[in-house]
């Protein structure tokens, strides 16, 4: 047994490391010493496991490792250096929420301080797109609840969210919801951090329900259009904002809108606000004072409506009252009109469609966007042009025998047999066509202004171009010339065209506002003016900077020539076609007009006037579409307006 044990557990003659060892007891000590010394040396030698790596592979591995580390360092530099601001903004958007504070819109008042436009409290549903659940089913559940309670199409809500360009800002989803709906949503969406019910403001037009004609002047506020957004996004407008859409609301948007505020809140991982890190208060919009006098506006609208009630053929018309000294508009009625409260808050698609489909086009501001032949209301302008250019003098007379023959075509006077010998004042008073045929187109024995010179004078008075009215949508009208006829229609211009031109017919088209301004410029002695609604000098000046218009201080014509025309318009009232003003308390001067526009339709009726004659303070211009005769239908409307003005004149400038 001992022998076997020794064989099994005895040291070999040669160690695995090549050392000679002895199994005898005598050599045990020396063997142990030798073993320890050799083992120490062996431990100091490198031990190789397997085959060594080839040198070229080592270089490849080192290069790959170098590239990997370089890429990581480059990416880190890109993120923390070059793109730091971008990722900083991304990080901030996760922890910060920005609320744009819309200030109260500025009020609009008339010249007496009567409020025309103000703000009314309402409830709006808002959402922060970034805080909505990522799961589509949960998002749809939230939006579906809002859609069901408010009666809104869920597709429209999704479109608002998806099209938002500011995911960390509160975005209006549904505006102007009733109190009951607001409470219901508060209960159903309690605890949902992405949706909130906030107090909002909508526009209220206090007087428009009774005076629909204010709609064209004031305009309305509505959701920003894509075109408006592109124009205003530089001022931090968003695609869901409300802006002025027409009239004063549109033209003076920046004045009325005020200065927006901003509140930035830090939120936790659940979107719950923890602290306000920035709070910039909003600044309310400014009050706009209009030159409109609400009492004159009501008198003008009532007069137009009365004329329509008494004449079944009349359904549309215009009345303008203006101060000829500075162009401020005292009243402006375009009929039919609309209640702009219908566009405040939620807009009824039914109401809007009815307005669009109405054949009488109530949305059209006829005062500055309706185009009509001027009829005889343009004759004072041609009379002044002929005097200023030396074509006639105040003593020049022309024989009116009932009309003028040109070859086989006859151009008649309105009075059979004519008016006899006629000078310029009598020609204005009686609206003698033959006189204006002659000074306009000439005859074999008389050289007239001619079409081109007539056009030049029309441009001087502001025809054929926008007058610079401080509301959008003003039309330029049309001042034709022989060159225009060839270019646009490839047709010749004949002497008969010039004759029609000279009495306000043919291709010549004007707006009622242009007739009012030309009347004012004759009334004030030949001074060019620019019509406007806003009295605030700062606001009006800012609008002028954005819409520059050059108005020369040089008079349109000599004072003596202007006075001759003024006297001719006074003669219209003293013995001509406007004699119904003869007994008026204030001396009035004016000009009637009858404009043919279609052979199968009644003529348009015009009347334009100013008062008092010596020191004019008001111009009134009336147009009744298909009103037949200015002296019959337009004059009563003008008289009602002037009577109202005379009543309140002591309270007006």
C-alpha positions as CSV (number, residue, x, y, z in Angstrom):
1,X,0.0,0.0,0.0
2,X,2.8,2.4,0.9
3,X,4.7,1.5,-2.2
4,X,1.7,2.2,-4.4
5,X,1.1,5.5,-2.6
6,X,4.7,6.6,-3.2
7,X,4.5,5.7,-6.8
8,X,1.4,7.7,-7.3
9,X,2.3,10.8,-5.4
10,X,6.1,10.8,-5.8
11,X,7.9,13.6,-7.7
12,X,9.1,12.7,-11.1
13,X,12.7,12.6,-12.0
14,X,12.4,15.6,-14.0
15,X,10.0,18.5,-13.2
16,X,7.7,19.9,-15.9
17,X,10.2,22.8,-16.1
18,X,13.1,20.5,-16.8
19,X,14.6,20.5,-13.2
20,X,16.2,17.4,-11.8
21,X,14.7,16.5,-8.4
22,X,15.4,13.7,-5.9
23,X,13.0,11.8,-3.9
24,X,15.5,11.1,-1.1
25,X,15.1,12.6,2.3
26,X,18.7,13.9,2.3
27,X,18.3,16.1,-0.6
28,X,14.9,17.5,0.3
29,X,16.0,20.8,1.6
30,X,18.3,21.6,-1.3
31,X,15.6,20.6,-3.8
32,X,13.1,22.9,-2.2
33,X,15.5,25.8,-2.4
34,X,16.3,25.1,-6.0
35,X,12.6,24.8,-6.8
36,X,11.7,28.2,-5.2
37,X,14.5,30.0,-7.1
38,X,13.6,28.5,-10.5
39,X,9.8,29.1,-9.9
40,X,10.5,32.8,-9.3
41,X,12.4,33.1,-12.5
42,X,9.7,31.3,-14.4
43,X,7.0,33.6,-13.0
44,X,8.9,36.5,-14.4
45,X,8.9,35.2,-17.9
46,X,5.9,36.1,-20.3
47,X,3.4,33.4,-20.8
48,X,1.9,33.1,-24.3
49,X,-1.6,31.6,-24.7
50,X,-2.2,30.4,-28.2
51,X,-0.7,31.8,-31.4
52,X,0.5,35.5,-31.6
53,X,-1.5,38.1,-33.6
54,X,0.0,39.0,-37.0
55,X,1.4,42.5,-37.1
56,X,-0.7,43.7,-40.1
57,X,-3.9,42.6,-38.2
58,X,-2.8,44.6,-35.2
59,X,-2.5,47.7,-37.4
60,X,-6.0,47.2,-38.8
61,X,-7.4,46.8,-35.3
62,X,-5.7,49.9,-34.1
63,X,-6.9,51.9,-37.0
64,X,-10.5,50.8,-36.5
65,X,-10.3,51.6,-32.9
66,X,-8.9,55.1,-33.7
67,X,-11.6,55.8,-36.2
68,X,-14.3,54.7,-33.8
69,X,-13.0,57.0,-31.0
70,X,-12.6,59.8,-33.6
71,X,-16.2,59.5,-34.7
72,X,-17.4,59.5,-31.2
73,X,-15.4,62.6,-30.4
74,X,-16.5,64.4,-33.6
75,X,-20.2,63.6,-32.8
76,X,-19.7,64.9,-29.3
77,X,-18.2,68.1,-30.7
78,X,-21.1,68.5,-33.2
79,X,-23.7,68.0,-30.5
80,X,-22.0,70.1,-27.7
81,X,-20.4,72.7,-29.9
82,X,-21.8,73.4,-33.3
83,X,-25.4,72.2,-32.6
84,X,-25.4,73.2,-29.0
85,X,-28.2,75.8,-29.4
86,X,-30.4,73.3,-31.3
87,X,-30.1,70.6,-28.7
88,X,-30.4,73.2,-25.9
89,X,-33.7,74.3,-27.4
90,X,-34.8,70.7,-27.7
91,X,-34.0,70.1,-24.1
92,X,-35.7,73.3,-23.1
93,X,-38.8,72.3,-25.0
94,X,-39.0,69.2,-22.8
95,X,-38.9,71.1,-19.6
96,X,-40.4,74.5,-20.6
97,X,-43.8,75.5,-21.8
98,X,-44.4,78.9,-23.4
99,X,-47.8,80.7,-23.3
100,X,-48.3,83.6,-25.6
101,X,-50.5,86.2,-23.9
102,X,-52.8,87.9,-26.3
103,X,-53.7,91.4,-25.1
104,X,-57.1,92.9,-25.3
105,X,-57.8,94.4,-28.7
106,X,-58.0,98.2,-28.8
107,X,-61.5,99.7,-28.9
108,X,-62.8,101.7,-31.9
109,X,-64.9,104.8,-31.2
110,X,-66.6,107.4,-33.3
111,X,-65.6,111.1,-33.2
112,X,-67.9,111.7,-30.2
113,X,-66.4,108.8,-28.2
114,X,-69.3,106.3,-28.8
115,X,-68.0,102.8,-28.7
116,X,-68.2,101.0,-32.0
117,X,-66.0,97.9,-31.4
118,X,-65.1,96.4,-28.0
119,X,-64.2,93.0,-26.5
120,X,-66.4,90.4,-24.9
121,X,-65.2,87.5,-22.6
122,X,-65.5,84.0,-23.9
123,X,-64.1,80.5,-23.2
124,X,-61.5,78.8,-25.5
125,X,-60.2,75.3,-25.5
126,X,-56.4,75.2,-25.8
127,X,-53.9,72.3,-26.2
128,X,-50.1,72.0,-25.9
129,X,-49.3,69.5,-28.7
130,X,-46.1,68.4,-27.0
131,X,-48.0,67.2,-23.9
132,X,-50.5,65.1,-25.8
133,X,-50.0,61.3,-25.4
134,X,-47.8,59.7,-28.0
135,X,-50.2,56.8,-28.4
136,X,-52.6,57.6,-31.2
137,X,-55.5,55.9,-29.5
138,X,-55.1,58.1,-26.4
139,X,-54.7,61.3,-28.5
140,X,-57.8,60.4,-30.4
141,X,-59.7,59.8,-27.2
142,X,-58.8,63.3,-25.9
143,X,-59.6,65.0,-29.2
144,X,-62.7,63.0,-29.6
145,X,-64.0,64.1,-26.2
146,X,-63.5,67.8,-27.2
147,X,-65.1,67.2,-30.6
148,X,-68.2,65.6,-29.1
149,X,-68.7,68.2,-26.4
150,X,-68.2,71.2,-28.6
151,X,-69.8,69.8,-31.8
152,X,-66.5,70.2,-33.8
153,X,-65.2,67.9,-36.5
154,X,-62.4,65.8,-35.0
155,X,-60.5,66.0,-38.3
156,X,-60.4,69.8,-37.9
157,X,-58.9,69.4,-34.4
158,X,-56.3,67.0,-35.7
159,X,-55.4,69.4,-38.4
160,X,-54.8,72.2,-35.9
161,X,-52.5,70.0,-33.8
162,X,-50.6,68.5,-36.7
163,X,-50.1,71.8,-38.5
164,X,-48.8,73.6,-35.4
165,X,-45.3,74.9,-35.7
166,X,-44.9,75.5,-32.0
167,X,-45.3,72.2,-30.2
168,X,-44.4,73.6,-26.8
169,X,-46.9,76.4,-26.9
170,X,-50.6,76.5,-26.0
171,X,-52.6,76.4,-29.2
172,X,-56.3,77.4,-29.5
173,X,-58.4,74.3,-30.6
174,X,-62.0,75.6,-30.2
175,X,-62.9,79.2,-29.6
176,X,-66.0,80.8,-28.1
177,X,-67.6,77.8,-26.4
178,X,-70.6,78.2,-24.0
179,X,-70.1,78.1,-20.3
180,X,-71.9,74.7,-20.0
181,X,-69.5,73.2,-22.5
182,X,-66.5,74.7,-20.7
183,X,-67.6,73.1,-17.4
184,X,-68.3,69.7,-19.1
185,X,-64.8,69.6,-20.6
186,X,-63.3,70.6,-17.3
187,X,-64.9,67.6,-15.7
188,X,-64.3,65.1,-18.5
189,X,-60.6,66.1,-19.0
190,X,-59.8,66.6,-15.4
191,X,-56.1,65.8,-14.8
192,X,-55.2,66.0,-18.5
193,X,-52.3,68.4,-18.6
194,X,-52.3,68.9,-22.3
195,X,-55.7,70.5,-22.5
196,X,-56.9,73.6,-20.8
197,X,-60.1,75.8,-20.8
198,X,-59.0,79.5,-20.7
199,X,-60.7,82.8,-20.8
200,X,-60.6,84.4,-24.2
201,X,-61.9,87.5,-25.9
202,X,-64.0,88.0,-29.0
203,X,-64.9,91.1,-30.9
204,X,-68.3,92.7,-30.3
205,X,-69.6,95.5,-32.5
206,X,-72.0,97.3,-30.3
207,X,-73.7,99.5,-32.8
208,X,-73.6,97.2,-35.9
209,X,-76.9,95.4,-35.0
210,X,-78.8,98.6,-35.5
211,X,-76.5,100.1,-38.2
212,X,-75.5,97.4,-40.6
213,X,-73.6,99.9,-42.7
214,X,-70.8,100.1,-40.1
215,X,-69.8,96.5,-41.2
216,X,-68.0,97.8,-44.3
217,X,-66.2,100.5,-42.3
218,X,-65.1,98.5,-39.3
219,X,-64.6,95.1,-40.9
220,X,-64.2,92.1,-38.6
221,X,-61.7,89.8,-36.9
222,X,-61.2,86.2,-38.0
223,X,-58.7,83.4,-38.2
224,X,-55.5,84.4,-39.9
225,X,-55.3,83.3,-43.6
226,X,-52.2,81.6,-45.0
227,X,-51.4,84.8,-46.9
228,X,-51.7,86.9,-43.8
229,X,-49.7,84.4,-41.8
230,X,-46.8,84.6,-44.3
231,X,-46.9,88.4,-44.0
232,X,-47.2,88.5,-40.2
233,X,-45.2,85.5,-38.9
234,X,-42.2,87.7,-38.5
235,X,-44.2,89.5,-35.7
236,X,-44.7,86.2,-33.9
237,X,-48.2,85.6,-35.2
238,X,-49.3,81.9,-35.2
239,X,-51.4,80.0,-37.7
240,X,-54.3,79.8,-35.2
241,X,-54.3,83.6,-34.3
242,X,-57.2,86.0,-34.9
243,X,-56.5,89.1,-37.0
244,X,-58.4,91.9,-38.7
245,X,-59.9,90.7,-41.9
246,X,-61.5,93.8,-43.5
247,X,-62.0,97.5,-43.0
248,X,-60.4,99.3,-40.1
249,X,-59.8,96.0,-38.3
250,X,-57.5,94.9,-41.1
251,X,-55.8,98.2,-42.0
252,X,-54.9,99.1,-38.4
253,X,-54.2,95.5,-37.1
254,X,-50.9,96.4,-35.5
255,X,-52.3,99.5,-33.8
256,X,-55.3,97.6,-32.4
257,X,-53.6,94.3,-31.6
258,X,-51.3,95.7,-29.0
259,X,-48.1,94.0,-27.8
260,X,-48.1,90.3,-27.0
261,X,-46.9,89.0,-23.7
262,X,-45.1,85.7,-22.9
263,X,-45.1,83.4,-19.9
264,X,-42.6,80.6,-19.7
265,X,-43.3,77.8,-17.1
266,X,-41.0,74.9,-16.1
267,X,-42.8,71.6,-16.0
268,X,-42.0,68.1,-14.7
269,X,-42.0,64.8,-16.6
270,X,-45.8,64.7,-16.4
271,X,-46.2,68.2,-17.9
272,X,-47.3,69.8,-14.6
273,X,-46.2,73.3,-14.0
274,X,-43.6,73.8,-11.2
275,X,-42.5,77.4,-11.5
276,X,-42.7,80.4,-13.7
277,X,-39.2,81.3,-15.1
278,X,-40.3,84.3,-17.3
279,X,-43.3,86.5,-17.3
280,X,-43.7,89.3,-19.8
281,X,-47.0,91.1,-19.6
282,X,-49.0,92.0,-22.6
283,X,-49.8,95.6,-23.6
284,X,-53.4,96.3,-24.7
285,X,-54.1,97.6,-28.1
286,X,-54.7,101.4,-28.6
287,X,-58.1,103.1,-28.9
288,X,-58.9,104.2,-32.5
289,X,-61.0,107.3,-32.9
290,X,-62.8,107.5,-36.2
291,X,-64.0,110.6,-38.0
292,X,-67.4,108.9,-38.4
293,X,-70.2,110.6,-36.6
294,X,-72.7,107.9,-35.5
295,X,-75.7,110.3,-35.8
296,X,-74.8,111.2,-39.4
297,X,-74.2,107.5,-40.2
298,X,-77.7,106.6,-38.9
299,X,-79.2,109.5,-40.9
300,X,-77.5,108.3,-44.1
301,X,-78.5,104.7,-43.6
302,X,-82.1,105.6,-42.8
303,X,-82.3,107.8,-45.9
304,X,-81.0,105.1,-48.2
305,X,-83.4,102.5,-46.7
306,X,-86.3,104.9,-47.1
307,X,-85.4,105.5,-50.8
308,X,-85.4,101.8,-51.3
309,X,-88.7,101.3,-49.6
310,X,-90.3,104.0,-51.8
311,X,-88.8,102.9,-55.1
312,X,-89.2,99.2,-55.9
313,X,-86.5,99.3,-58.6
314,X,-83.8,100.6,-56.2
315,X,-82.1,97.9,-54.1
316,X,-78.5,99.2,-53.9
317,X,-77.0,102.5,-53.1
318,X,-74.2,104.6,-51.6
319,X,-74.1,107.7,-49.4
320,X,-70.9,109.5,-48.3
321,X,-70.5,112.5,-46.1
322,X,-67.0,114.1,-46.0
323,X,-65.2,117.1,-44.6
324,X,-63.7,118.8,-47.6
325,X,-61.1,120.6,-45.6
326,X,-59.1,117.5,-44.6
327,X,-60.8,114.4,-46.2
328,X,-62.1,113.0,-43.0
329,X,-65.2,110.9,-43.7
330,X,-68.2,111.7,-41.5
331,X,-70.5,108.9,-42.8
332,X,-70.3,106.1,-45.3
333,X,-73.1,103.8,-46.3
334,X,-72.8,101.0,-48.8
335,X,-76.2,99.2,-49.1
336,X,-77.0,96.4,-48.7
337,X,-74.7,95.7,-45.8
338,X,-74.1,93.0,-43.2
339,X,-73.8,92.6,-39.5
340,X,-70.1,92.1,-38.7
341,X,-71.0,90.5,-35.4
342,X,-71.8,87.4,-37.5
343,X,-68.1,87.0,-38.0
344,X,-67.1,87.4,-34.4
345,X,-66.3,84.1,-32.6
346,X,-67.8,81.1,-34.3
347,X,-68.8,81.9,-37.9
348,X,-72.0,80.2,-39.1
349,X,-71.3,78.6,-42.4
350,X,-75.0,79.0,-43.3
351,X,-74.9,82.8,-42.7
352,X,-71.6,83.2,-44.6
353,X,-72.9,81.2,-47.6
354,X,-76.1,83.3,-47.7
355,X,-74.1,86.5,-47.8
356,X,-71.9,85.1,-50.6
357,X,-74.8,83.9,-52.6
358,X,-76.9,87.1,-52.2
359,X,-77.2,88.6,-55.7
360,X,-77.1,92.1,-54.2
361,X,-73.6,91.4,-52.8
362,X,-73.9,92.8,-49.3
363,X,-70.2,92.2,-48.6
364,X,-69.2,94.7,-51.3
365,X,-68.2,98.1,-49.9
366,X,-69.7,100.0,-52.8
367,X,-68.5,103.4,-51.6
368,X,-64.9,102.7,-52.5
369,X,-65.1,99.4,-54.4
370,X,-68.2,99.8,-56.6
371,X,-67.5,101.0,-60.2
372,X,-70.0,103.1,-62.1
373,X,-70.2,105.6,-65.0
374,X,-70.0,109.0,-63.4
375,X,-72.7,110.6,-65.5
376,X,-72.9,114.4,-65.3
377,X,-71.2,114.6,-61.8
378,X,-67.9,114.7,-63.7
379,X,-68.8,117.8,-65.7
380,X,-67.4,120.3,-63.1
381,X,-64.0,118.7,-63.4
382,X,-64.1,119.1,-67.2
383,X,-65.3,122.7,-66.8
384,X,-62.3,123.5,-64.6
385,X,-59.9,121.7,-67.0
386,X,-61.2,123.8,-69.9
387,X,-60.9,127.0,-68.0
388,X,-57.4,126.2,-66.7
389,X,-56.1,125.2,-70.1
390,X,-57.6,128.3,-71.8
391,X,-60.0,126.3,-73.9
392,X,-62.8,128.6,-72.7
393,X,-63.2,131.7,-70.5
394,X,-66.0,132.4,-68.1
395,X,-67.7,134.4,-70.9
396,X,-67.4,131.8,-73.6
397,X,-70.8,130.7,-74.9
398,X,-71.8,127.7,-77.0
399,X,-75.1,127.3,-78.7
400,X,-77.1,124.3,-77.6
401,X,-79.8,123.3,-80.2
402,X,-80.6,119.9,-78.8
403,X,-77.4,118.0,-79.7
404,X,-74.5,117.5,-82.1
405,X,-74.4,115.5,-85.3
406,X,-71.2,113.5,-86.2
407,X,-71.6,112.1,-89.6
408,X,-74.8,110.0,-89.3
409,X,-74.7,109.7,-85.5
410,X,-76.6,112.2,-83.3
411,X,-75.4,113.0,-79.7
412,X,-78.3,114.6,-77.9
413,X,-78.9,117.0,-75.1
414,X,-81.2,115.8,-72.4
415,X,-83.6,118.7,-73.3
416,X,-85.2,118.5,-76.7
417,X,-84.4,121.7,-78.7
418,X,-81.5,122.5,-76.4
419,X,-80.7,125.3,-74.0
420,X,-79.7,128.1,-76.3
421,X,-76.6,130.1,-75.7
422,X,-74.8,128.6,-72.7
423,X,-71.8,129.7,-70.7
424,X,-69.8,127.5,-68.4
425,X,-71.9,128.3,-65.2
426,X,-75.2,127.7,-67.0
427,X,-73.8,124.5,-68.5
428,X,-73.0,123.2,-65.1
429,X,-76.3,124.3,-63.6
430,X,-78.4,122.8,-66.4
431,X,-76.0,120.0,-67.2
432,X,-75.9,121.0,-70.9
433,X,-74.5,118.1,-72.9
434,X,-73.7,120.1,-76.0
435,X,-71.5,122.4,-74.1
436,X,-69.4,119.5,-72.7
437,X,-69.4,117.7,-76.1
438,X,-67.8,120.8,-77.5
439,X,-65.2,121.6,-74.8
440,X,-64.3,117.9,-74.6
441,X,-64.2,116.7,-78.2
442,X,-64.4,120.0,-80.1
443,X,-66.2,120.7,-83.4
444,X,-65.1,121.9,-86.8
445,X,-64.9,125.4,-85.5
446,X,-63.8,124.7,-81.9
447,X,-60.8,122.9,-80.5
448,X,-61.6,120.9,-77.4
449,X,-59.5,119.3,-74.7
450,X,-59.3,115.9,-76.5
451,X,-59.3,112.5,-74.8
452,X,-55.7,112.5,-73.7
453,X,-55.9,115.9,-72.0
454,X,-59.2,115.0,-70.4
455,X,-57.5,111.9,-69.0
456,X,-54.6,114.0,-67.6
457,X,-57.1,116.2,-65.7
458,X,-59.0,113.2,-64.4
459,X,-55.7,111.8,-62.9
460,X,-55.0,115.1,-61.3
461,X,-58.3,114.8,-59.4
462,X,-57.5,111.3,-58.3
463,X,-59.5,109.3,-60.8
464,X,-58.0,106.1,-62.3
465,X,-56.0,105.3,-59.2
466,X,-56.6,104.5,-55.5
467,X,-57.1,107.6,-53.4
468,X,-55.2,106.1,-50.5
469,X,-58.2,105.5,-48.3
470,X,-57.1,103.9,-45.0
471,X,-59.1,100.7,-45.5
472,X,-58.2,97.8,-47.8
473,X,-60.1,97.0,-51.0
474,X,-60.2,100.4,-52.7
475,X,-60.7,100.2,-56.5
476,X,-58.9,102.5,-58.9
477,X,-61.7,102.9,-61.5
478,X,-60.9,103.3,-65.2
479,X,-59.7,106.4,-67.1
480,X,-59.6,105.3,-70.8
481,X,-57.4,106.8,-73.5
482,X,-57.2,106.1,-77.3
483,X,-53.9,104.1,-76.6
484,X,-55.7,102.1,-73.9
485,X,-58.5,101.2,-76.3
486,X,-56.0,99.9,-78.9
487,X,-53.9,97.9,-76.4
488,X,-56.8,96.4,-74.5
489,X,-59.4,95.9,-77.2
490,X,-57.5,96.4,-80.4
491,X,-60.1,99.0,-81.4
492,X,-60.0,102.5,-82.7
493,X,-61.0,105.5,-80.7
494,X,-63.6,107.7,-82.5
495,X,-64.8,111.3,-81.9
496,X,-68.0,109.8,-80.6
497,X,-66.0,108.1,-77.8
498,X,-64.6,111.5,-76.8
499,X,-68.1,113.0,-76.7
500,X,-69.4,110.2,-74.4
501,X,-66.3,110.6,-72.3
502,X,-67.1,114.3,-71.9
503,X,-70.4,113.6,-70.2
504,X,-69.3,110.8,-68.0
505,X,-70.3,107.8,-70.2
506,X,-68.5,105.2,-72.2
507,X,-65.6,103.3,-70.7
508,X,-65.0,105.8,-67.9
509,X,-65.7,104.3,-64.5
510,X,-65.4,105.8,-61.0
511,X,-66.1,104.9,-57.4
512,X,-68.6,107.1,-55.4
513,X,-65.6,108.0,-53.1
514,X,-63.8,109.5,-56.1
515,X,-66.7,111.7,-57.0
516,X,-67.0,112.8,-53.3
517,X,-63.2,113.7,-53.3
518,X,-63.4,115.6,-56.6
519,X,-66.4,117.6,-55.2
520,X,-64.4,118.3,-52.0
521,X,-61.4,119.5,-54.0
522,X,-63.6,122.0,-56.0
523,X,-65.4,123.0,-52.8
524,X,-62.1,123.8,-50.9
525,X,-60.6,125.9,-53.7
526,X,-58.6,123.2,-55.5
527,X,-56.6,121.6,-52.7
528,X,-55.9,117.9,-53.0
529,X,-57.0,115.8,-50.1
530,X,-56.8,112.2,-49.0
531,X,-59.9,110.5,-47.6
532,X,-59.6,108.7,-44.3
533,X,-61.6,107.3,-41.4
534,X,-59.1,107.4,-38.5
535,X,-58.7,110.6,-36.5
536,X,-55.7,109.5,-34.4
537,X,-52.7,111.3,-35.9
538,X,-50.2,108.7,-34.8
539,X,-52.2,105.8,-36.1
540,X,-53.0,107.6,-39.4
541,X,-49.4,108.6,-39.8
542,X,-48.3,105.0,-39.4
543,X,-50.7,103.9,-42.0
544,X,-49.5,106.6,-44.4
545,X,-45.9,105.3,-44.0
546,X,-47.0,101.8,-45.0
547,X,-49.2,103.1,-47.9
548,X,-47.4,106.2,-49.1
549,X,-49.3,108.6,-51.4
550,X,-47.9,111.8,-52.8
551,X,-50.3,114.7,-52.5
552,X,-48.9,118.0,-53.8
553,X,-49.7,121.2,-51.9
554,X,-50.0,123.0,-55.2
555,X,-53.6,123.9,-56.1
556,X,-55.2,121.9,-58.9
557,X,-56.0,125.2,-60.7
558,X,-56.1,128.9,-60.3
559,X,-58.4,130.3,-57.6
560,X,-60.5,132.3,-60.1
561,X,-61.1,129.3,-62.3
562,X,-62.1,127.1,-59.3
563,X,-64.5,129.9,-58.2
564,X,-66.3,130.0,-61.5
565,X,-67.0,126.2,-61.2
566,X,-68.1,126.6,-57.6
567,X,-70.5,129.3,-58.7
568,X,-71.8,127.0,-61.4
569,X,-72.6,124.3,-58.8
570,X,-74.3,127.0,-56.7
571,X,-76.4,127.9,-59.7
572,X,-77.5,124.3,-59.9
573,X,-79.4,124.9,-56.7
574,X,-80.5,128.5,-57.5
575,X,-82.1,127.8,-60.8
576,X,-80.8,124.5,-62.2
577,X,-81.5,120.8,-61.6
578,X,-81.0,121.0,-57.8
579,X,-83.6,123.6,-57.0
580,X,-85.1,121.5,-54.2
581,X,-82.3,122.8,-52.0
582,X,-83.2,126.4,-52.7
583,X,-85.0,126.8,-49.4
584,X,-82.4,124.9,-47.4
585,X,-81.3,126.7,-44.2
586,X,-77.7,126.5,-45.3
587,X,-76.5,127.6,-48.8
588,X,-75.8,124.5,-50.8
589,X,-74.0,123.9,-54.1
590,X,-74.2,120.7,-56.1
591,X,-74.4,118.7,-59.3
592,X,-76.9,116.1,-60.4
593,X,-76.1,113.1,-62.6
594,X,-77.8,110.4,-64.6
595,X,-75.6,107.6,-65.8
596,X,-76.6,105.0,-68.4
597,X,-75.1,101.6,-67.9
598,X,-77.4,99.1,-69.7
599,X,-80.0,99.6,-72.3
600,X,-82.4,97.3,-70.6
601,X,-82.0,98.7,-67.1
602,X,-82.9,102.0,-65.5
603,X,-80.1,104.6,-65.2
604,X,-78.1,105.2,-62.1
605,X,-79.0,108.3,-60.1
606,X,-76.2,110.7,-58.8
607,X,-76.1,113.8,-56.7
608,X,-73.0,115.4,-55.1
609,X,-73.1,118.6,-53.1
610,X,-71.2,120.8,-50.6
611,X,-72.2,123.2,-47.8
612,X,-72.1,125.9,-46.7
613,X,-71.2,127.5,-50.0
614,X,-69.0,130.2,-48.6
615,X,-66.9,128.0,-46.2
616,X,-67.7,124.4,-47.0
617,X,-67.6,122.0,-44.1
618,X,-69.4,119.0,-45.6
619,X,-69.6,117.2,-48.9
620,X,-72.4,114.7,-49.6
621,X,-72.3,112.3,-52.5
622,X,-75.2,109.9,-53.2
623,X,-75.5,107.1,-55.8
624,X,-78.6,105.0,-56.2
625,X,-78.2,102.0,-58.6
626,X,-81.0,102.1,-61.1
627,X,-82.4,105.2,-59.4
628,X,-83.4,106.7,-62.8
629,X,-82.9,110.4,-62.2
630,X,-80.5,112.1,-59.7
631,X,-82.9,115.0,-59.2
632,X,-85.8,112.7,-58.3
633,X,-84.2,110.0,-56.1
634,X,-80.7,111.0,-55.1
635,X,-81.4,114.5,-53.9
636,X,-83.9,113.5,-51.2
637,X,-81.2,111.2,-49.7
638,X,-78.7,114.0,-49.7
639,X,-81.1,116.4,-48.2
640,X,-81.8,114.1,-45.3
641,X,-78.1,113.8,-44.6
642,X,-77.5,117.5,-44.8
643,X,-80.5,118.1,-42.5
644,X,-79.0,115.8,-39.9
645,X,-75.6,117.5,-40.3
646,X,-77.2,121.0,-39.9
647,X,-78.8,119.8,-36.7
648,X,-75.5,118.6,-35.2
649,X,-73.2,121.1,-37.0
650,X,-72.4,123.0,-33.8
651,X,-70.9,119.9,-32.3
652,X,-68.8,119.1,-35.4
653,X,-65.5,120.8,-36.2
